Amino acid sequence: MKKLLYYLALILGAVVFVYPFFWMIMASLAPEAELGRLTLFPSSISLHSYQQVFSKIPVIRALLNSLLVSLSVTAGVLVFGSMIGFALSKLQFRGRNLIFYIIIFTMSLPFQITLIPQYILMVKFHWVDTYLALIVPYMINALGILMFRQYFMSIPQDLIDAAYIDGCNEFQILFRILWPNSLPALITVGIITFMTTWNEVLWPLIVIRKQDFMTMPQLIALFAVGGRAEGQLGAKLAAATLLALPIIIAYTFFQRYFIESMASSGMKE
């Protein structure tokens, strides 16, 4: 009975979380007249809402922009975050703990505090309306450093010492020894970074004005509130579905590694 109640609670939670996404997808395929009824299964399937989205905004270009930005930021966070995490977990130098605590402190700062100084830097660098403004400021983040540091601390020091004896330098140890043994951490940081970057709206709205450089969330936000949707709820839901689809696909494929890393890394000292 206890296991039955446990599974019933899990099923209920899954339904609560999945239902809004499922309704969004089905509503985006439903005729506009049926959306007000909140019916789960429409009387007929129509792609009219998606045709409206593709005809009014450059979805493919925005999708490629988002992929370029998200993948570039994710690659930067994996490389630089793992390098810093390795230094803070396995290398001995003065001020190591102080640097780590400062990095942790930056996680408590609201994004709005650094927004204006960051934008001023983009203007001075002449990066406004370029991909650099979307990629470079986010190629290092504190969460990635923290997760790599915690995961690397669980790897035995004897393995590092053996690599030093074999003549490996720090870069070889990191990329040839630690990375193959840290696949769950790499995938977890990659998924979190990709999701965060993909869903970012405020920063692109500030630094990007040319439509050719706009990302999917930015373009869809302008589509939904800027009048291009012409008040059609189905078109807005279709645009939201297109935006959420890559994240759902990525998490579906890598959820096992994501859960494994969250369960194994923890917050060890």
CORQUINOR-V602907 format. One record per backbone hydrogen bond with DSSP energy under -0.5 kcal/mol. CO is the residue of the C=O (numbers start at 1). NH is the residue of the N-H. E is the energy in kcal/mol with one decimal. If there is no record, write none. Layout:
co->[CO/CO]
nh->[NH/NH]
e->[E/E]
This chain:
co->[1/2/3/4/5/6/7/8/9/10/11/12/13/14/15/16/17/18/19/20/21/22/23/24/25/26/27/29/31/32/34/34/35/40/47/48/49/50/51/52/53/53/57/58/59/60/61/62/62/63/64/65/66/67/68/69/70/71/72/73/74/75/76/76/77/78/79/80/81/82/83/84/85/86/86/87/91/93/95/96/97/98/99/100/101/102/103/104/105/106/110/110/111/111/112/114/115/116/117/118/119/120/121/122/122/123/127/127/130/130/131/131/132/132/135/136/141/142/143/144/145/146/147/148/149/150/151/152/156/156/157/158/159/160/161/162/163/164/169/170/171/172/172/173/173/174/177/179/182/183/184/185/186/187/188/189/190/191/192/193/194/195/196/197/201/202/203/203/204/207/207/210/211/215/216/217/218/219/220/221/222/222/223/227/229/231/232/233/234/235/236/237/238/239/240/241/242/244/245/246/247/248/249/250/251/254/255/256/257/258/259/260/261/262/265]
nh->[5/6/7/8/9/10/11/12/13/14/15/16/17/18/19/20/21/22/23/24/25/26/27/28/29/29/30/46/34/35/37/39/38/42/51/52/53/54/55/56/56/57/59/62/63/64/65/66/216/67/68/69/70/71/72/73/74/75/76/77/78/79/80/81/81/82/83/84/85/86/87/88/89/90/91/91/93/96/99/100/101/102/103/104/105/106/107/107/108/109/113/114/114/115/116/118/119/120/121/122/123/124/125/127/128/126/130/133/133/134/134/135/136/137/138/139/145/146/147/148/149/150/151/152/153/154/154/155/159/160/161/162/163/164/165/166/168/167/173/174/175/176/177/177/178/179/181/182/186/187/188/189/190/191/192/193/194/195/196/197/198/199/200/200/205/206/206/207/208/129/209/213/214/219/220/221/222/223/224/225/226/228/229/230/232/233/236/237/238/239/240/241/242/243/244/245/246/248/249/250/251/252/253/254/255/258/259/260/261/262/263/264/265/266/268]
e->[-2.5/-2.0/-2.5/-2.4/-2.3/-1.9/-2.7/-2.5/-2.4/-2.6/-2.5/-2.3/-2.0/-2.8/-2.6/-0.6/-0.6/-2.6/-3.0/-2.1/-2.1/-2.5/-3.1/-1.8/-0.7/-0.8/-0.9/-3.5/-1.5/-1.1/-1.1/-0.7/-1.2/-0.5/-2.2/-2.0/-1.8/-2.5/-1.7/-1.3/-0.5/-1.9/-1.9/-2.3/-2.8/-2.5/-2.3/-2.5/-0.7/-2.4/-2.6/-2.7/-3.0/-2.6/-2.0/-2.6/-2.4/-2.4/-2.2/-2.6/-2.4/-2.3/-2.6/-0.6/-1.7/-1.2/-1.8/-2.3/-2.7/-2.4/-2.1/-2.5/-1.1/-2.8/-0.8/-0.9/-0.6/-1.4/-2.3/-2.0/-2.5/-2.1/-2.2/-2.2/-2.3/-1.8/-0.7/-0.9/-1.6/-1.0/-1.3/-0.7/-0.6/-0.7/-0.6/-2.1/-2.2/-2.5/-2.0/-1.9/-2.1/-2.4/-2.3/-2.8/-0.6/-1.0/-1.1/-0.7/-0.6/-0.6/-0.8/-1.7/-1.8/-0.5/-1.4/-1.5/-1.7/-2.6/-2.6/-2.3/-2.6/-2.4/-2.1/-2.9/-1.6/-0.6/-1.1/-1.3/-0.7/-0.8/-2.7/-2.4/-1.5/-2.2/-2.1/-1.6/-2.5/-1.4/-2.4/-2.5/-2.7/-2.3/-0.6/-1.2/-2.8/-2.3/-0.9/-1.7/-2.5/-2.5/-2.4/-2.7/-2.3/-2.8/-2.6/-2.6/-2.7/-2.8/-2.5/-2.7/-2.7/-2.1/-0.5/-0.9/-1.9/-1.3/-0.6/-2.2/-2.2/-2.6/-0.5/-1.4/-1.1/-2.7/-2.8/-2.3/-2.2/-2.1/-2.6/-2.3/-1.8/-0.5/-1.5/-1.2/-1.9/-0.8/-1.6/-2.4/-2.3/-2.3/-2.3/-2.2/-2.2/-1.8/-2.1/-1.9/-0.6/-2.2/-2.4/-2.4/-2.6/-2.2/-1.7/-1.7/-1.1/-1.9/-2.7/-2.1/-2.4/-2.1/-1.9/-1.8/-2.8/-0.5/-0.8]
